[in-house]
Amino acid sequence: MSKIQKPKGTLDILPSDISLWQYIENAVRETAKINGFSEIRMPTFEYTELFCRGVGDTTDVVGKEMYTFTDKDGSSLSLRPEGTAGVARSVIENGLYAGAMPLKLFYLSNFFRREKPQAGRSREFWQFGTELYGSSSPEADAQVILLADSLFKKLGLTKVTLRINSIGCPDCRPNYRKALIEYFSGYESQLCDTCKERLLKNPLRVLDCKSPICSGIAKDAPKTLEHLCEGCESHFEKLKKLLDACGVEYVVDPSIVRGLDYYTGTVFEFTVDSIGAQSTVCGGGRYDGLLSSIGGPELPAVGFGMGITRLIQALKDENLVPEFNNGCDVYIAPLGENAGLPAFILAQKLKQMGISAETDICGRSLKAQMKYADKAGASYVLVVGDDEIQQNQAELRNMNNGERTQVELTAEAIAEKVK
């Protein structure tokens, strides 16, 4: 019988890897808390209409990559391909928009897209995301950008580049849209079939096409910054001044448009060149019209999504992964038939006191137990035999430096030495 393997494009996060994931997750939660963001958790699947209206049915995410299925009641459901639309739906449904503003939310969640798996891109992936509602000011944009920047600094990353752009608002976007259509119409025969469809529906998406031919044509397309209205231009200039004042370096990159329809105004990306083609580790921007597009009130918003696996790769590339000790605090090795029960009870008492303790449950010899304790990374080993039980004393061995200490055979005495 053939063995069953995990689906293509998914990951097993093994015990040997989990400490690094938890290290990053703890850094994320600490950084979010310092910046006043509260955690939110959304359903793994939503009604497909949410993503069609929120993300945009002309995007690759909705058009090609969503995992969509029909429920038994005939409704169309989709595994969440990103977090912003789901959070927006929750804000509306639960009336969070009626509270004090700004509303600051973050999430650490897994998402699903049926993309071609490659380094830094999988079909199930994990993101740290932020959503800030209720402020249209450049200060709000700067705050979420600075949050991401502070997390990179907290983790020690230095080879990260911030790229910023503005793609305009509903007032100035029509003129830019017209300029794009005029430009790309001259190359229509060379565009891929998808971009030919996008040309009249949403020409901004042509700029985001991954086809080498389309991306080559897009290099000389009209730039968003050349078509901004006075308000958008002023907003972008103020954002740059805020970043300058906070000492955050950035590159103005007119090629950044982001891949989802809800973006307006400020867009940004943090890239790490060392991780290859999938160099964007964090991307976001402003999406002031999202809530109203899915039935909510007019409420300005800005946020980002940060890929956890790409963040991990960046840490590895800069040799910033800490050493983790995943072994138990103390391993109690019973010697002889009568020592098993006292060792088991002692281990349980230590656990109740907050000390990570293990003992043999596989009937191993003392030699095999010592080998296991060493391989499992135990910090201390305590051998308990008939003599030790009778004398109520045992030898506590420090596995890091070889030091040996006689201790009373009680959980309190052992815990004091181990701590």
VOPAGU-2260 file (C-alpha; in pm, 1 decimal, decimal comma):
REM VOPAGU-2260
SITE   aa  ch    i         X         Y         Z
SITE  MET   A    0       0,0       0,0       0,0
SITE  SER   A    1     143,8     336,2    -103,8
SITE  LYS   A    2     207,8     596,2     164,9
SITE  ILE   A    3       0,6     914,4     179,0
SITE  GLN   A    4     193,8    1238,4     145,3
SITE  LYS   A    5      99,2    1598,8     219,1
SITE  PRO   A    6     -72,0    1791,6     -64,3
SITE  LYS   A    7     152,2    1978,5    -307,0
SITE  GLY   A    8     251,2    2323,8    -186,8
SITE  THR   A    9     185,4    2262,7     184,5
SITE  LEU   A   10     432,5    2250,6     474,4
SITE  ASP   A   11     492,4    2031,3     777,6
SITE  ILE   A   12     620,6    2252,1    1058,5
SITE  LEU   A   13     817,5    1999,8    1262,2
SITE  PRO   A   14     909,8    2009,5    1631,9
SITE  SER   A   15    1266,7    2099,4    1531,2
SITE  ASP   A   16    1133,4    2411,2    1353,8
SITE  ILE   A   17     859,2    2521,8    1589,9
SITE  SER   A   18    1081,9    2714,8    1830,4
SITE  LEU   A   19    1182,1    2952,3    1549,8
SITE  TRP   A   20     817,3    3000,5    1451,7
SITE  GLN   A   21     724,0    3071,6    1813,6
SITE  TYR   A   22    1018,3    3310,9    1846,3
SITE  ILE   A   23     886,8    3512,3    1549,3
SITE  GLU   A   24     525,3    3491,8    1666,4
SITE  ASN   A   25     625,6    3623,8    2010,1
SITE  ALA   A   26     817,5    3910,9    1847,8
SITE  VAL   A   27     512,8    3987,8    1632,0
SITE  ARG   A   28     275,0    3997,8    1928,9
SITE  GLU   A   29     511,2    4211,9    2136,9
SITE  THR   A   30     560,5    4459,8    1851,7
SITE  ALA   A   31     187,1    4474,8    1777,9
SITE  LYS   A   32     103,5    4533,0    2144,5
SITE  ILE   A   33     358,9    4814,9    2178,6
SITE  ASN   A   34     194,8    4981,8    1878,7
SITE  GLY   A   35    -156,8    4944,1    2019,5
SITE  PHE   A   36    -283,0    4667,5    1786,7
SITE  SER   A   37    -520,7    4398,9    1918,7
SITE  GLU   A   38    -539,4    4045,5    1779,0
SITE  ILE   A   39    -836,6    3927,4    1572,7
SITE  ARG   A   40    -909,1    3580,7    1430,7
SITE  MET   A   41   -1132,3    3515,1    1130,1
SITE  PRO   A   42   -1298,4    3203,1     981,5
SITE  THR   A   43   -1082,5    2982,1     760,3
SITE  PHE   A   44   -1344,9    3009,4     485,3
SITE  GLU   A   45   -1585,8    3283,9     382,6
SITE  TYR   A   46   -1856,5    3332,1     123,1
SITE  THR   A   47   -1683,9    3362,4    -214,9
SITE  GLU   A   48   -1866,1    3689,1    -285,2
SITE  LEU   A   49   -1662,7    3860,0     -13,6
SITE  PHE   A   50   -1338,8    3810,2    -206,4
SITE  CYS   A   51   -1496,5    3881,2    -546,3
SITE  ARG   A   52   -1621,0    4218,6    -422,6
SITE  GLY   A   53   -1340,4    4298,9    -179,8
SITE  VAL   A   54   -1025,9    4166,4    -346,9
SITE  GLY   A   55   -1153,8    4206,9    -704,5
SITE  ASP   A   56   -1262,7    3954,8    -965,7
SITE  THR   A   57   -1000,2    4083,5   -1212,5
SITE  THR   A   58    -713,7    3982,4    -981,4
SITE  ASP   A   59    -521,4    3658,0   -1020,9
SITE  VAL   A   60    -607,1    3573,7    -660,1
SITE  VAL   A   61    -981,4    3558,5    -729,5
SITE  GLY   A   62    -966,9    3458,7   -1095,2
SITE  LYS   A   63    -710,4    3179,9   -1073,8
SITE  GLU   A   64    -589,1    3099,3    -725,4
SITE  MET   A   65    -875,8    3061,4    -477,9
SITE  TYR   A   66    -982,1    2725,7    -338,7
SITE  THR   A   67   -1358,0    2746,5    -391,6
SITE  PHE   A   68   -1622,9    2483,0    -323,9
SITE  THR   A   69   -2001,1    2453,5    -314,2
SITE  ASP   A   70   -2154,8    2390,2      27,5
SITE  LYS   A   71   -2443,0    2145,7      76,3
SITE  ASP   A   72   -2688,7    2435,1      78,4
SITE  GLY   A   73   -2564,3    2544,8    -264,4
SITE  SER   A   74   -2369,3    2847,8    -142,6
SITE  SER   A   75   -2019,6    2914,9    -275,9
SITE  LEU   A   76   -1744,4    2919,6     -14,0
SITE  SER   A   77   -1371,1    2987,7     -47,7
SITE  LEU   A   78   -1071,3    2925,3     173,8
SITE  ARG   A   79    -934,8    3265,5     270,8
SITE  PRO   A   80    -666,2    3374,7      20,2
SITE  GLU   A   81    -571,7    3685,4     223,1
SITE  GLY   A   82    -670,0    3856,6     548,2
SITE  THR   A   83    -783,2    4211,7     477,5
SITE  ALA   A   84   -1124,0    4130,3     326,8
SITE  GLY   A   85   -1209,6    3890,8     610,8
SITE  VAL   A   86   -1115,4    4146,3     875,9
SITE  ALA   A   87   -1320,8    4412,9     694,0
SITE  ARG   A   88   -1622,4    4181,5     692,3
SITE  SER   A   89   -1577,7    4116,8    1064,6
SITE  VAL   A   90   -1548,4    4489,8    1139,7
SITE  ILE   A   91   -1881,4    4548,4     963,5
SITE  GLU   A   92   -2066,0    4242,0    1096,2
SITE  ASN   A   93   -1961,5    4301,0    1457,1
SITE  GLY   A   94   -2006,3    4678,3    1451,6
SITE  LEU   A   95   -1643,0    4749,1    1541,4
SITE  TYR   A   96   -1654,8    5062,8    1328,2
SITE  ALA   A   97   -1886,0    5221,3    1589,1
SITE  GLY   A   98   -1616,8    5218,4    1857,1
SITE  ALA   A   99   -1327,3    5450,5    1930,6
SITE  MET   A  100   -1105,0    5534,0    1635,5
SITE  PRO   A  101    -852,9    5452,3    1514,8
SITE  LEU   A  102    -931,0    5081,4    1530,5
SITE  LYS   A  103    -605,5    4881,8    1523,9
SITE  LEU   A  104    -616,8    4507,3    1456,9
SITE  PHE   A  105    -361,1    4238,1    1373,3
SITE  TYR   A  106    -369,6    3867,5    1288,8
SITE  LEU   A  107    -135,8    3569,9    1259,8
SITE  SER   A  108    -314,0    3325,8    1029,3
SITE  ASN   A  109    -272,6    3073,6     751,6
SITE  PHE   A  110    -406,6    3143,3     401,3
SITE  PHE   A  111    -456,7    2945,1      82,7
SITE  ARG   A  112    -381,8    3012,1    -283,8
SITE  ARG   A  113    -343,1    2759,2    -561,5
SITE  GLU   A  114     -17,7    2899,3    -697,7
SITE  LYS   A  115     284,4    2726,7    -845,6
SITE  PRO   A  116     490,5    2623,0    -540,8
SITE  GLN   A  117     845,2    2759,4    -532,6
SITE  ALA   A  118    1095,6    2893,1    -280,3
SITE  GLY   A  119     913,5    3142,6     -61,1
SITE  ARG   A  120     571,7    3063,2    -208,9
SITE  SER   A  121     341,5    2778,6    -106,6
SITE  ARG   A  122     -28,2    2697,8    -141,8
SITE  GLU   A  123     -82,4    2718,1     231,2
SITE  PHE   A  124     111,3    3007,0     382,2
SITE  TRP   A  125     121,6    3211,2     704,5
SITE  GLN   A  126     103,5    3586,3     741,8
SITE  PHE   A  127     127,1    3854,6    1005,9
SITE  GLY   A  128    -118,9    4124,1     903,1
SITE  THR   A  129    -223,8    4463,0    1038,6
SITE  GLU   A  130    -537,1    4669,8     970,6
SITE  LEU   A  131    -576,1    5029,0    1091,2
SITE  TYR   A  132    -922,9    5183,1    1042,3
SITE  GLY   A  133   -1053,2    5534,1    1092,9
SITE  SER   A  134    -770,2    5764,6     983,1
SITE  SER   A  135    -695,8    5898,1     636,7
SITE  SER   A  136    -382,7    6082,3     749,2
SITE  PRO   A  137     -28,4    6011,9     627,1
SITE  GLU   A  138      55,2    5955,2     994,1
SITE  ALA   A  139    -158,9    5638,9     983,9
SITE  ASP   A  140      33,8    5515,8     679,2
SITE  ALA   A  141     361,0    5592,9     853,2
SITE  GLN   A  142     252,1    5413,8    1170,1
SITE  VAL   A  143     191,1    5077,2    1000,7
SITE  ILE   A  144     511,5    5111,1     796,4
SITE  LEU   A  145     707,3    5190,9    1113,0
SITE  LEU   A  146     549,2    4891,7    1288,2
SITE  ALA   A  147     682,0    4658,7    1017,8
SITE  ASP   A  148    1018,9    4832,6    1023,4
SITE  SER   A  149    1042,5    4800,1    1401,8
SITE  LEU   A  150     973,6    4424,9    1380,2
SITE  PHE   A  151    1256,2    4380,5    1129,1
SITE  LYS   A  152    1486,6    4574,7    1360,4
SITE  LYS   A  153    1371,7    4372,3    1663,6
SITE  LEU   A  154    1466,2    4052,6    1479,0
SITE  GLY   A  155    1802,1    4203,6    1378,2
SITE  LEU   A  156    1741,0    4211,6    1003,0
SITE  THR   A  157    1953,4    4470,1     820,0
SITE  LYS   A  158    1924,6    4376,6     451,6
SITE  VAL   A  159    1565,3    4497,4     414,5
SITE  THR   A  160    1462,6    4769,4     167,4
SITE  LEU   A  161    1141,9    4973,4     198,6
SITE  ARG   A  162     986,3    5071,5    -135,8
SITE  ILE   A  163     695,5    5316,5    -147,4
SITE  ASN   A  164     461,4    5454,5    -412,2
SITE  SER   A  165     117,7    5613,1    -450,9
SITE  ILE   A  166    -138,0    5483,1    -701,0
SITE  GLY   A  167    -384,8    5768,9    -656,4
SITE  CYS   A  168    -744,8    5799,4    -544,4
SITE  PRO   A  169   -1084,7    5786,0    -722,6
SITE  ASP   A  170   -1035,6    6152,0    -820,1
SITE  CYS   A  171    -706,2    6112,9   -1005,7
SITE  ARG   A  172    -717,0    5742,3   -1097,3
SITE  PRO   A  173    -945,4    5790,7   -1404,4
SITE  ASN   A  174    -684,5    6007,0   -1580,7
SITE  TYR   A  175    -414,6    5755,3   -1502,8
SITE  ARG   A  176    -637,9    5470,6   -1619,3
SITE  LYS   A  177    -692,7    5651,3   -1948,3
SITE  ALA   A  178    -316,5    5700,1   -1993,3
SITE  LEU   A  179    -253,1    5329,5   -1927,7
SITE  ILE   A  180    -516,0    5217,5   -2178,2
SITE  GLU   A  181    -367,9    5444,5   -2443,0
SITE  TYR   A  182     -17,7    5312,8   -2377,4
SITE  PHE   A  183     -96,4    4940,7   -2357,8
SITE  SER   A  184    -333,2    4954,4   -2656,7
SITE  GLY   A  185     -27,0    5008,9   -2872,7
SITE  TYR   A  186     107,8    4671,5   -2753,6
SITE  GLU   A  187    -221,9    4482,1   -2728,7
SITE  SER   A  188    -121,5    4211,0   -2974,3
SITE  GLN   A  189     185,9    4131,2   -2761,9
SITE  LEU   A  190       5,2    4112,6   -2427,2
SITE  CYS   A  191     -89,0    3778,4   -2272,0
SITE  ASP   A  192    -453,7    3672,0   -2299,3
SITE  THR   A  193    -520,0    3761,8   -1935,6
SITE  CYS   A  194    -383,1    4113,9   -1978,8
SITE  LYS   A  195    -586,1    4162,5   -2296,2
SITE  GLU   A  196    -894,9    4106,2   -2081,6
SITE  ARG   A  197    -759,3    4332,9   -1807,2
SITE  LEU   A  198    -684,2    4618,6   -2045,6
SITE  LEU   A  199   -1033,5    4766,7   -2041,0
SITE  LYS   A  200   -1155,7    4620,1   -1710,0
SITE  ASN   A  201    -860,0    4714,3   -1491,1
SITE  PRO   A  202    -542,9    4824,2   -1675,7
SITE  LEU   A  203    -359,2    4871,7   -1345,4
SITE  ARG   A  204    -345,1    4492,7   -1319,6
SITE  VAL   A  205    -134,2    4477,9   -1637,2
SITE  LEU   A  206     143,4    4649,8   -1442,8
SITE  ASP   A  207     140,4    4358,8   -1196,5
SITE  CYS   A  208     155,3    4079,6   -1456,3
SITE  LYS   A  209     433,7    3824,3   -1403,2
SITE  SER   A  210     468,4    3744,4   -1774,7
SITE  PRO   A  211     818,9    3852,0   -1893,7
SITE  ILE   A  212     670,1    4006,2   -2209,2
SITE  CYS   A  213     399,6    4202,9   -2026,6
SITE  SER   A  214     635,7    4313,6   -1749,0
SITE  GLY   A  215     886,8    4426,1   -2012,2
SITE  ILE   A  216     623,4    4637,8   -2185,2
SITE  ALA   A  217     508,8    4776,7   -1848,2
SITE  LYS   A  218     854,2    4917,4   -1768,5
SITE  ASP   A  219     794,4    5216,8   -1995,6
SITE  ALA   A  220     425,5    5261,5   -1907,0
SITE  PRO   A  221     303,5    5593,8   -1758,2
SITE  LYS   A  222     397,8    5629,6   -1391,6
SITE  THR   A  223     136,1    5671,1   -1118,7
SITE  LEU   A  224     325,1    5958,2    -955,7
SITE  GLU   A  225     293,6    6161,6   -1276,2
SITE  HIS   A  226     -87,4    6155,4   -1254,4
SITE  LEU   A  227    -160,5    6225,9    -886,0
SITE  CYS   A  228    -411,9    6490,3    -784,1
SITE  GLU   A  229    -303,0    6764,3    -545,9
SITE  GLY   A  230    -441,9    6581,0    -242,9
SITE  CYS   A  231    -265,1    6252,7    -320,2
SITE  GLU   A  232      59,3    6429,4    -400,3
SITE  SER   A  233      45,5    6623,1     -72,2
SITE  HIS   A  234     -34,3    6302,8     121,0
SITE  PHE   A  235     262,3    6120,4     -34,6
SITE  GLU   A  236     503,0    6408,6      32,3
SITE  LYS   A  237     393,2    6421,2     398,0
SITE  LEU   A  238     447,1    6045,6     430,8
SITE  LYS   A  239     801,5    6082,8     302,1
SITE  LYS   A  240     868,5    6363,2     552,1
SITE  LEU   A  241     739,8    6145,7     837,6
SITE  LEU   A  242     963,9    5854,9     736,8
SITE  ASP   A  243    1260,1    6091,0     698,7
SITE  ALA   A  244    1194,8    6238,3    1044,5
SITE  CYS   A  245    1190,5    5888,3    1197,7
SITE  GLY   A  246    1514,0    5788,6    1026,1
SITE  VAL   A  247    1358,3    5522,5     803,5
SITE  GLU   A  248    1529,6    5487,5     466,5
SITE  TYR   A  249    1313,3    5415,6     161,8
SITE  VAL   A  250    1313,7    5403,2    -217,4
SITE  VAL   A  251    1036,9    5563,1    -421,3
SITE  ASP   A  252     944,8    5286,7    -667,2
SITE  PRO   A  253     671,7    5375,0    -924,7
SITE  SER   A  254     647,6    5009,4   -1031,1
SITE  ILE   A  255     475,1    4907,5    -705,3
SITE  VAL   A  256      98,1    4878,4    -755,0
SITE  ARG   A  257      23,3    4569,1    -538,9
SITE  GLY   A  258    -185,9    4284,2    -671,2
SITE  LEU   A  259    -528,4    4345,0    -519,1
SITE  ASP   A  260    -802,5    4580,4    -637,4
SITE  TYR   A  261    -881,7    4742,1    -303,1
SITE  TYR   A  262    -560,3    4947,2    -284,9
SITE  THR   A  263    -573,8    5326,5    -326,4
SITE  GLY   A  264    -317,4    5593,5    -251,6
SITE  THR   A  265     -12,0    5475,0     -58,6
SITE  VAL   A  266     132,1    5132,9    -142,9
SITE  PHE   A  267     456,9    4988,8      -9,6
SITE  GLU   A  268     673,7    4679,7       4,2
SITE  PHE   A  269     965,7    4560,3     214,1
SITE  THR   A  270    1201,4    4345,8       6,9
SITE  VAL   A  271    1495,9    4121,0      91,9
SITE  ASP   A  272    1706,8    4050,2    -215,2
SITE  SER   A  273    1881,6    3749,7     -58,8
SITE  ILE   A  274    1567,6    3532,2     -69,4
SITE  GLY   A  275    1552,6    3529,0    -449,8
SITE  ALA   A  276    1260,9    3587,9    -684,8
SITE  GLN   A  277    1007,0    3604,7    -402,3
SITE  SER   A  278    1190,4    3896,3    -241,9
SITE  THR   A  279     883,7    4077,3    -103,5
SITE  VAL   A  280     858,4    3985,7     263,9
SITE  CYS   A  281     592,0    4246,7     346,9
SITE  GLY   A  282     345,9    4443,2     136,2
SITE  GLY   A  283      58,4    4676,9     202,5
SITE  GLY   A  284     -97,1    5014,9     159,2
SITE  ARG   A  285    -417,2    5215,0     188,4
SITE  TYR   A  286    -765,2    5079,7     101,0
SITE  ASP   A  287   -1012,2    5351,6     190,3
SITE  GLY   A  288   -1299,1    5214,5     -18,9
SITE  LEU   A  289   -1291,8    4851,6      93,8
SITE  LEU   A  290   -1552,6    4861,6     369,0
SITE  SER   A  291   -1809,0    5042,6     154,2
SITE  SER   A  292   -1749,3    4798,3    -133,3
SITE  ILE   A  293   -1871,8    4508,8      84,0
SITE  GLY   A  294   -2168,9    4686,8     239,2
SITE  GLY   A  295   -2009,9    4880,7     523,0
SITE  PRO   A  296   -1962,9    5250,0     596,9
SITE  GLU   A  297   -1708,3    5479,2     434,9
SITE  LEU   A  298   -1406,7    5427,9     658,6
SITE  PRO   A  299   -1041,8    5490,6     564,2
SITE  ALA   A  300    -799,4    5205,9     624,8
SITE  VAL   A  301    -434,5    5108,6     584,5
SITE  GLY   A  302    -239,6    4792,0     663,0
SITE  PHE   A  303       0,8    4522,3     545,7
SITE  GLY   A  304      60,0    4149,1     517,1
SITE  MET   A  305     397,0    3992,0     606,8
SITE  GLY   A  306     497,3    3641,2     498,5
SITE  ILE   A  307     627,3    3432,0     789,3
SITE  THR   A  308     816,0    3173,1     579,3
SITE  ARG   A  309     991,3    3451,0     387,3
SITE  LEU   A  310    1075,8    3619,4     716,0
SITE  ILE   A  311    1227,2    3292,0     837,2
SITE  GLN   A  312    1434,3    3261,9     520,3
SITE  ALA   A  313    1560,6    3618,3     564,5
SITE  LEU   A  314    1667,5    3538,1     922,7
SITE  LYS   A  315    1851,7    3227,5     801,5
SITE  ASP   A  316    2025,2    3421,1     523,2
SITE  GLU   A  317    2157,1    3676,2     776,1
SITE  ASN   A  318    2249,4    3402,8    1028,7
SITE  LEU   A  319    2007,7    3550,5    1282,4
SITE  VAL   A  320    1836,5    3230,4    1396,5
SITE  PRO   A  321    1890,2    3195,6    1774,0
SITE  GLU   A  322    1992,4    2869,6    1936,7
SITE  PHE   A  323    1697,6    2703,4    2105,8
SITE  ASN   A  324    1710,1    2445,7    2383,4
SITE  ASN   A  325    1401,9    2231,2    2339,1
SITE  GLY   A  326    1511,4    1964,0    2586,2
SITE  CYS   A  327    1352,7    1906,9    2924,3
SITE  ASP   A  328    1490,9    2065,2    3241,0
SITE  VAL   A  329    1553,9    1733,1    3412,2
SITE  TYR   A  330    1541,3    1367,1    3308,6
SITE  ILE   A  331    1481,5    1118,0    3590,6
SITE  ALA   A  332    1633,9     779,3    3508,3
SITE  PRO   A  333    1490,6     493,6    3717,9
SITE  LEU   A  334    1733,8     210,1    3788,8
SITE  GLY   A  335    1580,5    -124,3    3883,5
SITE  GLU   A  336    1224,1    -249,0    3911,2
SITE  ASN   A  337    1131,0     -58,1    4227,1
SITE  ALA   A  338    1242,6     285,9    4107,5
SITE  GLY   A  339     991,2     329,3    3823,2
SITE  LEU   A  340     696,1     448,0    4034,3
SITE  PRO   A  341     888,1     696,1    4255,6
SITE  ALA   A  342    1057,7     839,7    3945,0
SITE  PHE   A  343     723,0     878,1    3770,9
SITE  ILE   A  344     566,3    1052,5    4074,3
SITE  LEU   A  345     869,8    1279,8    4115,7
SITE  ALA   A  346     855,2    1383,6    3748,5
SITE  GLN   A  347     485,2    1463,6    3783,8
SITE  LYS   A  348     543,6    1679,5    4093,2
SITE  LEU   A  349     817,5    1872,3    3912,3
SITE  LYS   A  350     583,4    1939,8    3619,4
SITE  GLN   A  351     326,0    2077,9    3860,1
SITE  MET   A  352     592,8    2317,4    3987,1
SITE  GLY   A  353     667,1    2443,9    3635,1
SITE  ILE   A  354     978,6    2229,3    3577,8
SITE  SER   A  355     993,4    2037,0    3250,8
SITE  ALA   A  356    1061,7    1678,8    3358,5
SITE  GLU   A  357    1067,6    1339,8    3190,4
SITE  THR   A  358    1122,2     982,4    3297,7
SITE  ASP   A  359    1142,2     648,0    3123,7
SITE  ILE   A  360     815,4     504,7    2987,8
SITE  CYS   A  361     972,8     264,1    2735,9
SITE  GLY   A  362    1149,8      13,5    2966,0
SITE  ARG   A  363    1499,6     121,7    2857,1
SITE  SER   A  364    1823,7      17,4    3024,2
SITE  LEU   A  365    2013,1     285,4    3217,8
SITE  LYS   A  366    2266,0     314,9    2935,2
SITE  ALA   A  367    1985,5     362,4    2680,6
SITE  GLN   A  368    1816,6     618,5    2907,7
SITE  MET   A  369    2136,5     822,0    2937,1
SITE  LYS   A  370    2178,2     814,8    2560,8
SITE  TYR   A  371    1815,4     927,9    2517,5
SITE  ALA   A  372    1852,9    1210,2    2774,3
SITE  ASP   A  373    2160,8    1338,8    2594,0
SITE  LYS   A  374    1999,3    1318,9    2250,4
SITE  ALA   A  375    1678,5    1481,7    2381,3
SITE  GLY   A  376    1875,7    1778,6    2519,4
SITE  ALA   A  377    1800,1    1733,8    2889,6
SITE  SER   A  378    1973,5    1996,6    3101,7
SITE  TYR   A  379    2002,1    1769,0    3408,2
SITE  VAL   A  380    1985,0    1395,6    3470,1
SITE  LEU   A  381    1890,5    1233,5    3800,8
SITE  VAL   A  382    1952,1     858,4    3842,2
SITE  VAL   A  383    1713,9     702,9    4094,4
SITE  GLY   A  384    1774,5     346,7    4217,5
SITE  ASP   A  385    1702,9     142,6    4532,6
SITE  ASP   A  386    1994,1     298,6    4722,6
SITE  GLU   A  387    1889,6     653,2    4630,8
SITE  ILE   A  388    1531,9     586,0    4741,3
SITE  GLN   A  389    1647,5     437,3    5072,9
SITE  GLN   A  390    1887,1     727,6    5144,0
SITE  ASN   A  391    1649,3     989,9    5002,9
SITE  GLN   A  392    1947,2    1134,9    4815,1
SITE  ALA   A  393    2048,4    1124,0    4449,3
SITE  GLU   A  394    2316,6    1264,3    4219,5
SITE  LEU   A  395    2202,0    1547,3    3991,3
SITE  ARG   A  396    2421,7    1566,4    3683,4
SITE  ASN   A  397    2451,3    1888,9    3482,4
SITE  MET   A  398    2461,1    1774,2    3119,2
SITE  ASN   A  399    2615,4    2100,7    2998,5
SITE  ASN   A  400    2928,7    2109,4    3214,8
SITE  GLY   A  401    2937,9    1763,7    3376,1
SITE  GLU   A  402    2902,3    1900,4    3731,7
SITE  ARG   A  403    2748,6    1657,3    3981,8
SITE  THR   A  404    2555,3    1757,7    4295,0
SITE  GLN   A  405    2393,3    1551,9    4569,5
SITE  VAL   A  406    2030,1    1655,4    4620,8
SITE  GLU   A  407    1748,6    1549,6    4848,2
SITE  LEU   A  408    1504,1    1329,3    4660,7
SITE  THR   A  409    1216,6    1576,0    4677,8
SITE  ALA   A  410    1060,5    1785,8    4405,2
SITE  GLU   A  411    1127,8    2106,2    4603,2
SITE  ALA   A  412    1501,5    2037,9    4642,2
SITE  ILE   A  413    1543,1    1935,7    4277,5
SITE  ALA   A  414    1347,6    2233,9    4151,6
SITE  GLU   A  415    1567,1    2472,5    4353,0
SITE  LYS   A  416    1884,2    2328,7    4196,9
SITE  VAL   A  417    1743,0    2316,8    3843,2
SITE  LYS   A  418    1612,4    2674,4    3853,2
